[in-house]
Amino acid sequence: MNIAERIYETVKTMPDQTACEVLSFAENLKAKQVEEEQTRRENALATLAKYRGRFKAEKFERNDCYDR
């Protein structure tokens, strides 16, 4: 039995009010996770933005890098 099935089995015996609280808690956890992911992404992009324009991207032949 996976975790979702275990949660379902536990919640289905609860009164509606309590089950609603469990659902609300799960939705809040999900929203928090999405928000943290977005914040982490924004921080990473801000870090990369500091270096924008400092490096030149060029295509090169793999064999050329061994001739150094």
Secondary structure, 3 states (H helix, E strand, C coil): CCHHHHHHHHHCCCCHHHHHHHHHHHHHHHHHHHHHHHHHHHHHHHHHHCCCCCCCCCCCCHHHHCCC
